[in-house]
Amino acid sequence: MTIPRFTGLLVLFGALGIAVVVLRADQVRRSNHIQQLQFEQIALRQVIWTKEMEIARLRSPQMIRDRASRLAIPLVPPYEEKSVLPQEEAWVAE
């Protein structure tokens, strides 16, 4: 084996080694980034779940009554019940 051939092989293997190290480092960086995004996703899901529970609690009828009484707001139904049919024809709907 001649010296130029040996030098060429040495350069080729060196370049391949550097390429493998660079690719591996990039893979590690990307997997760390993916893991950080997964942790952030879990944290955001917990926040969403907490907010959904708070919304459900605030929508509960008892909570609405408590807030209305605290703020002295009279509770009235949003509409009056009305019969669509005249009283003498109400038997049709039954």
C-alpha positions in Angstrom: 0.0 0.0 0.0 1.4 3.3 -1.0 1.5 6.4 1.2 -1.0 8.4 -0.9 -3.4 5.5 -0.8 -3.0 5.2 3.0 -3.4 8.9 3.4 -6.6 8.8 1.3 -8.0 6.0 3.4 -7.1 7.7 6.6 -8.8 10.9 5.5 -11.9 8.9 4.3 -12.2 7.1 7.6 -11.6 10.3 9.6 -14.4 12.0 7.6 -16.7 9.1 8.2 -16.0 9.2 11.9 -16.6 12.9 12.1 -19.9 12.5 10.2 -21.0 9.7 12.6 -20.2 11.9 15.6 -22.0 14.9 14.1 -25.1 12.8 13.3 -25.2 11.2 16.7 -24.9 14.6 18.4 -27.7 16.0 16.3 -29.8 12.9 17.2 -29.2 13.5 20.9 -30.1 17.2 20.6 -33.3 16.4 18.8 -34.3 13.7 21.2 -33.7 16.1 24.1 -35.9 18.7 22.4 -38.6 16.1 21.8 -38.5 15.1 25.5 -38.8 18.8 26.6 -41.8 19.2 24.3 -43.4 16.1 25.8 -42.9 17.5 29.3 -44.4 20.8 28.2 -47.3 19.0 26.7 -48.0 17.1 29.9 -47.8 20.4 31.9 -50.2 22.1 29.5 -52.6 19.2 29.7 -52.6 19.5 33.5 -53.4 23.2 33.1 -56.2 22.5 30.7 -57.6 19.8 33.0 -57.4 22.3 36.0 -59.2 25.0 34.0 -61.9 22.6 32.8 -62.5 21.6 36.4 -62.7 25.2 37.5 -65.2 25.9 34.6 -67.3 23.0 35.6 -67.3 24.1 39.3 -68.3 27.6 38.3 -71.1 26.4 36.0 -72.7 24.2 38.8 -76.2 25.4 39.8 -75.2 25.7 43.4 -72.2 27.9 42.6 -74.4 30.1 40.4 -77.0 30.5 43.3 -74.2 31.3 45.7 -72.7 34.0 43.5 -76.1 35.5 42.7 -77.0 35.7 46.4 -73.6 37.2 47.2 -74.0 39.9 44.5 -77.8 40.4 45.3 -78.9 39.5 41.8 -82.4 38.1 41.7 -82.7 34.8 39.9 -85.6 34.7 37.4 -86.2 32.1 34.8 -85.0 33.2 31.3 -88.4 32.8 29.8 -92.0 32.1 30.8 -93.5 28.8 29.9 -96.0 29.2 27.2 -98.3 26.7 25.7 -98.2 26.5 22.0 -101.7 25.2 21.7 -104.8 26.8 23.1 -106.0 25.2 26.3 -108.9 23.5 24.7 -106.6 21.7 22.2 -103.8 20.8 24.7 -105.0 17.2 24.8 -103.4 16.8 21.3 -99.9 17.3 22.6 -100.4 14.8 25.4 
